[in-house]
Amino acid sequence: MELVVFGYQIVPGRDEPLAFAASLEECQREAVAEREELRRNDPDLEMLGAMAIYRLTLAWPDTDRLIAVLNEKTSLLDAIVVDRKLVGLVAD
């Protein structure tokens, strides 16, 4: 069974960490709110790069991948992402 979620870059230009939402619209709203928060925390911030939004297809990991997660050899996200596609950008 596969599941689709959407994730956006919390820090513009960096894919770690990502924040997640159930829909593209919700993800876009949360990314805009995150940008506003970044600006509130740093009023001198002039240029803020675009934040990528991804569509991620997730699937339950097989036994080997799950053991790698449990043994902290890989992240849960790396173990369950089947497909990742750039679907948008949030910018000023």
Rosetta blueprint (number, residue, H / E / L):
1 M L
2 E E
3 L E
4 V E
5 V E
6 F E
7 G E
8 Y E
9 Q E
10 I L
11 V L
12 P L
13 G L
14 R L
15 D L
16 E L
17 P L
18 L E
19 A E
20 F E
21 A E
22 A L
23 S L
24 L H
25 E H
26 E H
27 C H
28 Q H
29 R H
30 E H
31 A H
32 V H
33 A H
34 E H
35 R H
36 E H
37 E H
38 L H
39 R H
40 R H
41 N H
42 D L
43 P L
44 D L
45 L L
46 E L
47 M L
48 L L
49 G L
50 A L
51 M E
52 A E
53 I E
54 Y E
55 R E
56 L E
57 T E
58 L E
59 A E
60 W L
61 P L
62 D L
63 T H
64 D H
65 R H
66 L H
67 I H
68 A H
69 V H
70 L H
71 N L
72 E L
73 K L
74 T L
75 S L
76 L H
77 L H
78 D H
79 A H
80 I H
81 V E
82 V E
83 D E
84 R E
85 K E
86 L E
87 V E
88 G E
89 L E
90 V E
91 A L
92 D L
